[in-house]
């Protein structure tokens, strides 16, 4: 099965890819914009199945199908509300509302497998769908986190957080004030909760806020070392496999 993901938020795309790998589904290609997708479709055999986000960095993904006739089966991955989604659910294999639930992903893939003969002839009415989305919903990311301190619940605004890190199986938010707070979440869950324009996962342990980076230094093995405003406890290193995406994120 030839599968591609079209998603502008690279952490979300990678998370979906990992979830699919756990279901023995291999993602052949990941595309991140309307322009990139149009060029790819014009020069490559079309896939069997597309996981498609609706709102990409350079426009609605439906613009892809204005430029190229695509007959692939599609599973929508979107942050849009269910009311709009219900209107076109029958025109696609399925939709997955972000953050994607693994059980729902399993169901969607199974639904595709059951409908393979029909899926090859799927025709989506993109004009009708676009009418429903003339005023697209802005993606909402978390604005604050809560942590328990003794008998009290403290609220921490995202803007106050310099980085998130994992330590001893716990996930912590480190603020510009130099304090670390234990959160009831994981770094994996944060992928769909943090704005990718502001936060970037530099390795297995750290998410950093772009506004918290004070200096970037060349490090061993083609890696980068970051100096943050207040976090001093450990070396903050961009993993070698993340360096290219990190540099693109900075632009």
Protein Blocks (a to p, Z undefined) as FASTA:
>chain_A
ZZddddfblklmmmmmmmmmmnopacfbdcfbfklmmmmmmmcccdfbdcddfbdfkbcf
klmmmmpccfbdcddddfbdfklmmmmmmmpmbdcdddddfklmmmmmmmmmmmmmmmmm
gccdfklmmmmmmmccdddddfbdcddehjbccdddfklpmbdcdeehiacdddfkopac
dddddfklmmmmpcfklpccfbfkbccdfklpmbdcddehhiacdddfklmkbccdddfk
lmmmmmmmmZZ
